[in-house]
Amino acid sequence: MKQAGMVLLALALAAAAWWWFTAEMPRREHARIEAAEAAAIQARRADSLYRWRDDAGNLHVSDTPPKGRKYERIRKTPRDGIEVDGHRG
């Protein structure tokens, strides 16, 4: 009788481990990846300014992108090193 109880306990533990590795772990990993991606997007937005022109051609720089208008996203913090841009315009 004691041996049957141990076998049942071992089967229950095996079933729990199977469930954990096939259902719970992938779900948690997916949630962790989604949270990391959301944090990265939020960090990029926090480090961004938006440069755009209004209908009169005036240049604006704001911390939120304009609606219905083309804009350029620029970083608030410079990158390490020297950046050379040959575009003039």
Biopython code that builds the backbone (N, CA, C, O; Angstrom):
import numpy as np
from Bio.PDB.StructureBuilder import StructureBuilder

atoms = [
    (1, "MET", "N", (0.824, -1.192, 0.000)),
    (1, "MET", "CA", (0.000, 0.000, 0.000)),
    (1, "MET", "C", (0.872, 1.262, 0.000)),
    (1, "MET", "O", (0.585, 2.226, -0.709)),
    (2, "LYS", "N", (1.927, 1.240, 0.796)),
    (2, "LYS", "CA", (2.825, 2.384, 0.872)),
    (2, "LYS", "C", (3.519, 2.602, -0.466)),
    (2, "LYS", "O", (3.761, 3.739, -0.869)),
    (3, "GLN", "N", (3.836, 1.517, -1.147)),
    (3, "GLN", "CA", (4.510, 1.608, -2.428)),
    (3, "GLN", "C", (3.570, 2.196, -3.495)),
    (3, "GLN", "O", (4.025, 2.946, -4.359)),
    (4, "ALA", "N", (2.296, 1.877, -3.449)),
    (4, "ALA", "CA", (1.321, 2.418, -4.399)),
    (4, "ALA", "C", (1.165, 3.930, -4.188)),
    (4, "ALA", "O", (1.022, 4.688, -5.147)),
    (5, "GLY", "N", (1.195, 4.348, -2.938)),
    (5, "GLY", "CA", (1.103, 5.785, -2.647)),
    (5, "GLY", "C", (2.308, 6.538, -3.194)),
    (5, "GLY", "O", (2.165, 7.643, -3.717)),
    (6, "MET", "N", (3.479, 5.954, -3.079)),
    (6, "MET", "CA", (4.686, 6.573, -3.607)),
    (6, "MET", "C", (4.635, 6.658, -5.135)),
    (6, "MET", "O", (5.065, 7.654, -5.718)),
    (7, "VAL", "N", (4.112, 5.620, -5.777)),
    (7, "VAL", "CA", (3.979, 5.627, -7.235)),
    (7, "VAL", "C", (2.998, 6.716, -7.652)),
    (7, "VAL", "O", (3.249, 7.445, -8.611)),
    (8, "LEU", "N", (1.876, 6.828, -6.930)),
    (8, "LEU", "CA", (0.894, 7.871, -7.229)),
    (8, "LEU", "C", (1.491, 9.260, -7.044)),
    (8, "LEU", "O", (1.257, 10.152, -7.859)),
    (9, "LEU", "N", (2.254, 9.445, -5.984)),
    (9, "LEU", "CA", (2.912, 10.717, -5.740)),
    (9, "LEU", "C", (3.910, 11.037, -6.855)),
    (9, "LEU", "O", (3.975, 12.177, -7.316)),
    (10, "ALA", "N", (4.674, 10.058, -7.283)),
    (10, "ALA", "CA", (5.638, 10.247, -8.359)),
    (10, "ALA", "C", (4.931, 10.606, -9.665)),
    (10, "ALA", "O", (5.401, 11.469, -10.407)),
    (11, "LEU", "N", (3.803, 9.946, -9.951)),
    (11, "LEU", "CA", (3.038, 10.266, -11.154)),
    (11, "LEU", "C", (2.467, 11.685, -11.089)),
    (11, "LEU", "O", (2.468, 12.396, -12.093)),
    (12, "ALA", "N", (1.982, 12.100, -9.923)),
    (12, "ALA", "CA", (1.443, 13.448, -9.760)),
    (12, "ALA", "C", (2.544, 14.486, -9.955)),
    (12, "ALA", "O", (2.330, 15.502, -10.616)),
    (13, "LEU", "N", (3.710, 14.238, -9.388)),
    (13, "LEU", "CA", (4.833, 15.154, -9.574)),
    (13, "LEU", "C", (5.284, 15.207, -11.032)),
    (13, "LEU", "O", (5.626, 16.274, -11.541)),
    (14, "ALA", "N", (5.284, 14.080, -11.685)),
    (14, "ALA", "CA", (5.661, 14.036, -13.095)),
    (14, "ALA", "C", (4.650, 14.814, -13.940)),
    (14, "ALA", "O", (5.036, 15.539, -14.857)),
    (15, "ALA", "N", (3.356, 14.665, -13.633)),
    (15, "ALA", "CA", (2.323, 15.400, -14.370)),
    (15, "ALA", "C", (2.461, 16.899, -14.133)),
    (15, "ALA", "O", (2.320, 17.687, -15.068)),
    (16, "ALA", "N", (2.733, 17.299, -12.897)),
    (16, "ALA", "CA", (2.915, 18.718, -12.589)),
    (16, "ALA", "C", (4.138, 19.271, -13.316)),
    (16, "ALA", "O", (4.082, 20.380, -13.848)),
    (17, "ALA", "N", (5.222, 18.534, -13.349)),
    (17, "ALA", "CA", (6.421, 18.972, -14.046)),
    (17, "ALA", "C", (6.164, 19.074, -15.546)),
    (17, "ALA", "O", (6.611, 20.025, -16.188)),
    (18, "TRP", "N", (5.451, 18.108, -16.106)),
    (18, "TRP", "CA", (5.112, 18.146, -17.528)),
    (18, "TRP", "C", (4.288, 19.383, -17.841)),
    (18, "TRP", "O", (4.562, 20.078, -18.820)),
    (19, "TRP", "N", (3.274, 19.668, -17.017)),
    (19, "TRP", "CA", (2.436, 20.852, -17.225)),
    (19, "TRP", "C", (3.281, 22.128, -17.139)),
    (19, "TRP", "O", (3.133, 23.030, -17.963)),
    (20, "TRP", "N", (4.154, 22.200, -16.154)),
    (20, "TRP", "CA", (4.985, 23.393, -15.960)),
    (20, "TRP", "C", (5.863, 23.658, -17.178)),
    (20, "TRP", "O", (5.933, 24.785, -17.667)),
    (21, "PHE", "N", (6.527, 22.622, -17.663)),
    (21, "PHE", "CA", (7.460, 22.808, -18.767)),
    (21, "PHE", "C", (6.776, 22.980, -20.114)),
    (21, "PHE", "O", (7.379, 23.559, -21.017)),
    (22, "THR", "N", (5.545, 22.506, -20.296)),
    (22, "THR", "CA", (4.877, 22.629, -21.591)),
    (22, "THR", "C", (3.895, 23.788, -21.656)),
    (22, "THR", "O", (3.599, 24.269, -22.750)),
    (23, "ALA", "N", (3.383, 24.249, -20.531)),
    (23, "ALA", "CA", (2.377, 25.312, -20.567)),
    (23, "ALA", "C", (2.830, 26.568, -19.828)),
    (23, "ALA", "O", (2.831, 27.654, -20.408)),
    (24, "GLU", "N", (3.200, 26.444, -18.606)),
    (24, "GLU", "CA", (3.462, 27.608, -17.757)),
    (24, "GLU", "C", (4.768, 28.316, -18.125)),
    (24, "GLU", "O", (4.782, 29.542, -18.227)),
    (25, "MET", "N", (5.841, 27.595, -18.322)),
    (25, "MET", "CA", (7.123, 28.239, -18.625)),
    (25, "MET", "C", (7.082, 29.019, -19.940)),
    (25, "MET", "O", (7.534, 30.164, -19.966)),
    (26, "PRO", "N", (6.556, 28.445, -21.044)),
    (26, "PRO", "CA", (6.482, 29.239, -22.273)),
    (26, "PRO", "C", (5.585, 30.476, -22.124)),
    (26, "PRO", "O", (5.885, 31.522, -22.701)),
    (27, "ARG", "N", (4.501, 30.373, -21.367)),
    (27, "ARG", "CA", (3.610, 31.518, -21.161)),
    (27, "ARG", "C", (4.343, 32.618, -20.404)),
    (27, "ARG", "O", (4.250, 33.791, -20.766)),
    (28, "ARG", "N", (5.063, 32.247, -19.364)),
    (28, "ARG", "CA", (5.818, 33.227, -18.585)),
    (28, "ARG", "C", (6.936, 33.864, -19.406)),
    (28, "ARG", "O", (7.177, 35.066, -19.298)),
    (29, "GLU", "N", (7.616, 33.068, -20.223)),
    (29, "GLU", "CA", (8.686, 33.588, -21.070)),
    (29, "GLU", "C", (8.114, 34.574, -22.088)),
    (29, "GLU", "O", (8.705, 35.625, -22.339)),
    (30, "HIS", "N", (6.968, 34.235, -22.672)),
    (30, "HIS", "CA", (6.322, 35.125, -23.632)),
    (30, "HIS", "C", (5.929, 36.437, -22.949)),
    (30, "HIS", "O", (6.126, 37.507, -23.523)),
    (31, "ALA", "N", (5.388, 36.374, -21.759)),
    (31, "ALA", "CA", (5.006, 37.584, -21.020)),
    (31, "ALA", "C", (6.242, 38.417, -20.679)),
    (31, "ALA", "O", (6.194, 39.646, -20.728)),
    (32, "ARG", "N", (7.336, 37.759, -20.338)),
    (32, "ARG", "CA", (8.575, 38.475, -20.020)),
    (32, "ARG", "C", (9.118, 39.190, -21.250)),
    (32, "ARG", "O", (9.577, 40.328, -21.150)),
    (33, "ILE", "N", (9.073, 38.545, -22.398)),
    (33, "ILE", "CA", (9.550, 39.150, -23.640)),
    (33, "ILE", "C", (8.678, 40.344, -24.019)),
    (33, "ILE", "O", (9.196, 41.385, -24.422)),
    (34, "GLU", "N", (7.356, 40.201, -23.894)),
    (34, "GLU", "CA", (6.453, 41.317, -24.194)),
    (34, "GLU", "C", (6.725, 42.503, -23.277)),
    (34, "GLU", "O", (6.729, 43.648, -23.731)),
    (35, "ALA", "N", (6.949, 42.243, -22.000)),
    (35, "ALA", "CA", (7.231, 43.327, -21.053)),
    (35, "ALA", "C", (8.553, 44.015, -21.398)),
    (35, "ALA", "O", (8.655, 45.238, -21.302)),
    (36, "ALA", "N", (9.551, 43.249, -21.793)),
    (36, "ALA", "CA", (10.844, 43.830, -22.166)),
    (36, "ALA", "C", (10.718, 44.680, -23.427)),
    (36, "ALA", "O", (11.324, 45.748, -23.516)),
    (37, "GLU", "N", (9.931, 44.212, -24.408)),
    (37, "GLU", "CA", (9.727, 44.989, -25.627)),
    (37, "GLU", "C", (8.985, 46.288, -25.328)),
    (37, "GLU", "O", (9.327, 47.337, -25.874)),
    (38, "ALA", "N", (7.973, 46.226, -24.465)),
    (38, "ALA", "CA", (7.228, 47.430, -24.093)),
    (38, "ALA", "C", (8.133, 48.421, -23.364)),
    (38, "ALA", "O", (8.042, 49.628, -23.586)),
    (39, "ALA", "N", (8.999, 47.914, -22.502)),
    (39, "ALA", "CA", (9.931, 48.794, -21.779)),
    (39, "ALA", "C", (10.923, 49.441, -22.747)),
    (39, "ALA", "O", (11.276, 50.608, -22.578)),
    (40, "ALA", "N", (11.370, 48.703, -23.749)),
    (40, "ALA", "CA", (12.304, 49.253, -24.731)),
    (40, "ALA", "C", (11.637, 50.356, -25.557)),
    (40, "ALA", "O", (12.253, 51.386, -25.830)),
    (41, "ILE", "N", (10.390, 50.141, -25.950)),
    (41, "ILE", "CA", (9.655, 51.158, -26.706)),
    (41, "ILE", "C", (9.464, 52.405, -25.854)),
    (41, "ILE", "O", (9.639, 53.526, -26.330)),
    (42, "GLN", "N", (9.110, 52.203, -24.608)),
    (42, "GLN", "CA", (8.907, 53.331, -23.698)),
    (42, "GLN", "C", (10.210, 54.112, -23.484)),
    (42, "GLN", "O", (10.194, 55.342, -23.430)),
    (43, "ALA", "N", (11.320, 53.411, -23.366)),
    (43, "ALA", "CA", (12.612, 54.068, -23.186)),
    (43, "ALA", "C", (12.995, 54.865, -24.426)),
    (43, "ALA", "O", (13.525, 55.971, -24.319)),
    (44, "ARG", "N", (12.725, 54.298, -25.616)),
    (44, "ARG", "CA", (13.011, 55.017, -26.856)),
    (44, "ARG", "C", (12.176, 56.294, -26.947)),
    (44, "ARG", "O", (12.677, 57.345, -27.346)),
    (45, "ARG", "N", (10.907, 56.193, -26.575)),
    (45, "ARG", "CA", (10.031, 57.376, -26.610)),
    (45, "ARG", "C", (10.491, 58.422, -25.601)),
    (45, "ARG", "O", (10.419, 59.619, -25.877)),
    (46, "ALA", "N", (10.956, 57.988, -24.449)),
    (46, "ALA", "CA", (11.416, 58.939, -23.430)),
    (46, "ALA", "C", (12.683, 59.653, -23.886)),
    (46, "ALA", "O", (12.961, 60.766, -23.439)),
    (47, "ASP", "N", (13.448, 59.027, -24.766)),
    (47, "ASP", "CA", (14.701, 59.609, -25.258)),
    (47, "ASP", "C", (14.514, 60.295, -26.610)),
    (47, "ASP", "O", (15.494, 60.553, -27.309)),
    (48, "SER", "N", (13.260, 60.596, -26.991)),
    (48, "SER", "CA", (13.000, 61.135, -28.315)),
    (48, "SER", "C", (12.411, 62.535, -28.282)),
    (48, "SER", "O", (11.656, 62.906, -27.383)),
    (49, "LEU", "N", (12.786, 63.286, -29.288)),
    (49, "LEU", "CA", (12.133, 64.547, -29.627)),
    (49, "LEU", "C", (11.657, 64.399, -31.070)),
    (49, "LEU", "O", (12.175, 63.570, -31.818)),
    (50, "TYR", "N", (10.690, 65.188, -31.449)),
    (50, "TYR", "CA", (10.121, 65.092, -32.789)),
    (50, "TYR", "C", (10.253, 66.433, -33.493)),
    (50, "TYR", "O", (9.821, 67.463, -32.975)),
    (51, "ARG", "N", (10.857, 66.413, -34.680)),
    (51, "ARG", "CA", (11.084, 67.629, -35.458)),
    (51, "ARG", "C", (10.135, 67.587, -36.652)),
    (51, "ARG", "O", (10.088, 66.600, -37.386)),
    (52, "TRP", "N", (9.372, 68.680, -36.841)),
    (52, "TRP", "CA", (8.397, 68.735, -37.920)),
    (52, "TRP", "C", (8.109, 70.181, -38.304)),
    (52, "TRP", "O", (8.440, 71.111, -37.568)),
    (53, "ARG", "N", (7.495, 70.354, -39.455)),
    (53, "ARG", "CA", (7.139, 71.696, -39.946)),
    (53, "ARG", "C", (5.618, 71.809, -40.037)),
    (53, "ARG", "O", (4.929, 70.860, -40.412)),
    (54, "ASP", "N", (5.107, 73.000, -39.683)),
    (54, "ASP", "CA", (3.671, 73.255, -39.787)),
    (54, "ASP", "C", (3.326, 73.697, -41.208)),
    (54, "ASP", "O", (4.194, 73.718, -42.081)),
    (55, "ASP", "N", (2.058, 74.049, -41.442)),
    (55, "ASP", "CA", (1.605, 74.433, -42.779)),
    (55, "ASP", "C", (2.311, 75.680, -43.299)),
    (55, "ASP", "O", (2.464, 75.847, -44.509)),
    (56, "ALA", "N", (2.739, 76.553, -42.396)),
    (56, "ALA", "CA", (3.443, 77.775, -42.804)),
    (56, "ALA", "C", (4.933, 77.538, -43.030)),
    (56, "ALA", "O", (5.655, 78.455, -43.422)),
    (57, "GLY", "N", (5.398, 76.316, -42.786)),
    (57, "GLY", "CA", (6.809, 75.994, -42.993)),
    (57, "GLY", "C", (7.683, 76.251, -41.787)),
    (57, "GLY", "O", (8.905, 76.142, -41.878)),
    (58, "ASN", "N", (7.079, 76.592, -40.649)),
    (58, "ASN", "CA", (7.850, 76.842, -39.432)),
    (58, "ASN", "C", (8.298, 75.523, -38.812)),
    (58, "ASN", "O", (7.527, 74.566, -38.735)),
    (59, "LEU", "N", (9.539, 75.485, -38.376)),
    (59, "LEU", "CA", (10.103, 74.291, -37.765)),
    (59, "LEU", "C", (9.681, 74.205, -36.303)),
    (59, "LEU", "O", (9.745, 75.191, -35.569)),
    (60, "HIS", "N", (9.255, 73.028, -35.893)),
    (60, "HIS", "CA", (8.867, 72.778, -34.502)),
    (60, "HIS", "C", (9.626, 71.563, -33.991)),
    (60, "HIS", "O", (9.902, 70.630, -34.746)),
    (61, "VAL", "N", (9.956, 71.579, -32.724)),
    (61, "VAL", "CA", (10.536, 70.425, -32.040)),
    (61, "VAL", "C", (9.697, 70.217, -30.792)),
    (61, "VAL", "O", (9.547, 71.127, -29.977)),
    (62, "SER", "N", (9.149, 69.012, -30.644)),
    (62, "SER", "CA", (8.278, 68.744, -29.496)),
    (62, "SER", "C", (8.591, 67.375, -28.927)),
    (62, "SER", "O", (9.304, 66.584, -29.545)),
    (63, "ASP", "N", (8.054, 67.095, -27.744)),
    (63, "ASP", "CA", (8.287, 65.787, -27.134)),
    (63, "ASP", "C", (7.192, 64.794, -27.482)),
    (63, "ASP", "O", (7.259, 63.641, -27.054)),
    (64, "THR", "N", (6.183, 65.204, -28.245)),
    (64, "THR", "CA", (5.156, 64.289, -28.737)),
    (64, "THR", "C", (5.079, 64.432, -30.253)),
    (64, "THR", "O", (5.220, 65.538, -30.774)),
    (65, "PRO", "N", (4.858, 63.341, -30.961)),
    (65, "PRO", "CA", (4.795, 63.433, -32.419)),
    (65, "PRO", "C", (3.506, 64.137, -32.857)),
    (65, "PRO", "O", (2.469, 63.979, -32.213)),
    (66, "PRO", "N", (3.562, 64.912, -33.944)),
    (66, "PRO", "CA", (2.349, 65.563, -34.430)),
    (66, "PRO", "C", (1.427, 64.549, -35.096)),
    (66, "PRO", "O", (1.883, 63.547, -35.647)),
    (67, "LYS", "N", (0.151, 64.815, -35.041)),
    (67, "LYS", "CA", (-0.823, 63.909, -35.670)),
    (67, "LYS", "C", (-1.054, 64.333, -37.113)),
    (67, "LYS", "O", (-1.253, 65.515, -37.395)),
    (68, "GLY", "N", (-1.028, 63.375, -38.017)),
    (68, "GLY", "CA", (-1.326, 63.636, -39.413)),
    (68, "GLY", "C", (-0.275, 64.447, -40.144)),
    (68, "GLY", "O", (-0.597, 65.148, -41.103)),
    (69, "ARG", "N", (0.955, 64.370, -39.719)),
    (69, "ARG", "CA", (2.018, 65.175, -40.317)),
    (69, "ARG", "C", (3.303, 64.359, -40.284)),
    (69, "ARG", "O", (3.532, 63.588, -39.352)),
    (70, "LYS", "N", (4.138, 64.531, -41.298)),
    (70, "LYS", "CA", (5.437, 63.852, -41.300)),
    (70, "LYS", "C", (6.334, 64.491, -40.248)),
    (70, "LYS", "O", (6.285, 65.699, -40.019)),
    (71, "TYR", "N", (7.145, 63.667, -39.620)),
    (71, "TYR", "CA", (8.066, 64.165, -38.604)),
    (71, "TYR", "C", (9.320, 63.317, -38.605)),
    (71, "TYR", "O", (9.343, 62.221, -39.164)),
    (72, "GLU", "N", (10.352, 63.827, -37.980)),
    (72, "GLU", "CA", (11.607, 63.112, -37.816)),
    (72, "GLU", "C", (11.841, 62.924, -36.320)),
    (72, "GLU", "O", (11.768, 63.879, -35.547)),
    (73, "ARG", "N", (12.118, 61.704, -35.925)),
    (73, "ARG", "CA", (12.408, 61.433, -34.519)),
    (73, "ARG", "C", (13.897, 61.628, -34.290)),
    (73, "ARG", "O", (14.720, 61.063, -35.011)),
    (74, "ILE", "N", (14.239, 62.418, -33.298)),
    (74, "ILE", "CA", (15.645, 62.653, -32.974)),
    (74, "ILE", "C", (15.882, 62.296, -31.513)),
    (74, "ILE", "O", (14.987, 62.413, -30.676)),
    (75, "ARG", "N", (17.087, 61.864, -31.225)),
    (75, "ARG", "CA", (17.437, 61.440, -29.858)),
    (75, "ARG", "C", (17.781, 62.642, -28.995)),
    (75, "ARG", "O", (18.393, 63.607, -29.452)),
    (76, "LYS", "N", (17.367, 62.558, -27.724)),
    (76, "LYS", "CA", (17.745, 63.604, -26.770)),
    (76, "LYS", "C", (19.196, 63.452, -26.349)),
    (76, "LYS", "O", (19.898, 64.445, -26.158)),
    (77, "THR", "N", (19.645, 62.225, -26.204)),
    (77, "THR", "CA", (21.017, 61.976, -25.769)),
    (77, "THR", "C", (21.863, 61.579, -26.970)),
    (77, "THR", "O", (21.431, 60.762, -27.783)),
    (78, "PRO", "N", (23.054, 62.140, -27.095)),
    (78, "PRO", "CA", (23.901, 61.808, -28.242)),
    (78, "PRO", "C", (24.477, 60.399, -28.116)),
    (78, "PRO", "O", (24.622, 59.859, -27.020)),
    (79, "ARG", "N", (24.793, 59.837, -29.250)),
    (79, "ARG", "CA", (25.463, 58.529, -29.255)),
    (79, "ARG", "C", (26.932, 58.741, -28.925)),
    (79, "ARG", "O", (27.463, 59.838, -29.094)),
    (80, "ASP", "N", (27.582, 57.691, -28.455)),
    (80, "ASP", "CA", (29.016, 57.755, -28.201)),
    (80, "ASP", "C", (29.759, 57.866, -29.536)),
    (80, "ASP", "O", (29.332, 57.299, -30.542)),
    (81, "GLY", "N", (30.860, 58.593, -29.533)),
    (81, "GLY", "CA", (31.684, 58.715, -30.726)),
    (81, "GLY", "C", (31.290, 59.915, -31.571)),
    (81, "GLY", "O", (30.547, 60.793, -31.132)),
    (82, "ILE", "N", (31.798, 59.932, -32.777)),
    (82, "ILE", "CA", (31.553, 61.039, -33.694)),
    (82, "ILE", "C", (30.674, 60.529, -34.820)),
    (82, "ILE", "O", (30.917, 59.465, -35.390)),
    (83, "GLU", "N", (29.653, 61.305, -35.126)),
    (83, "GLU", "CA", (28.771, 60.943, -36.226)),
    (83, "GLU", "C", (28.882, 62.021, -37.301)),
    (83, "GLU", "O", (28.732, 63.210, -37.021)),
    (84, "VAL", "N", (29.148, 61.590, -38.532)),
    (84, "VAL", "CA", (29.277, 62.529, -39.639)),
    (84, "VAL", "C", (28.119, 62.302, -40.592)),
    (84, "VAL", "O", (27.868, 61.180, -41.032)),
    (85, "ASP", "N", (27.412, 63.386, -40.906)),
    (85, "ASP", "CA", (26.291, 63.310, -41.831)),
    (85, "ASP", "C", (26.587, 64.261, -42.981)),
    (85, "ASP", "O", (26.642, 65.473, -42.770)),
    (86, "GLY", "N", (26.780, 63.746, -44.188)),
    (86, "GLY", "CA", (27.123, 64.574, -45.329)),
    (86, "GLY", "C", (25.922, 65.187, -46.005)),
    (86, "GLY", "O", (26.077, 65.946, -46.962)),
    (87, "HIS", "N", (24.729, 64.879, -45.537)),
    (87, "HIS", "CA", (23.517, 65.418, -46.163)),
    (87, "HIS", "C", (23.336, 66.896, -45.804)),
    (87, "HIS", "O", (23.370, 67.267, -44.631)),
    (88, "ARG", "N", (23.149, 67.712, -46.801)),
    (88, "ARG", "CA", (22.879, 69.151, -46.558)),
    (88, "ARG", "C", (21.500, 69.436, -47.124)),
    (88, "ARG", "O", (21.171, 69.039, -48.242)),
    (89, "GLY", "N", (20.724, 70.114, -46.350)),
    (89, "GLY", "CA", (19.413, 70.399, -46.895)),
    (89, "GLY", "C", (18.596, 71.243, -46.074)),
    (89, "GLY", "O", (17.462, 71.551, -46.441)),
]
sb = StructureBuilder()
sb.init_structure("model")
sb.init_model(0)
sb.init_chain("A")
sb.init_seg("    ")
for serial, (resi, resn, name, xyz) in enumerate(atoms, 1):
    if name == "N":
        sb.init_residue(resn, " ", resi, " ")
    sb.init_atom(name, np.array(xyz, "f"), 0.0, 1.0, " ", f" {name:<3s}", serial, name[0])
structure = sb.get_structure()
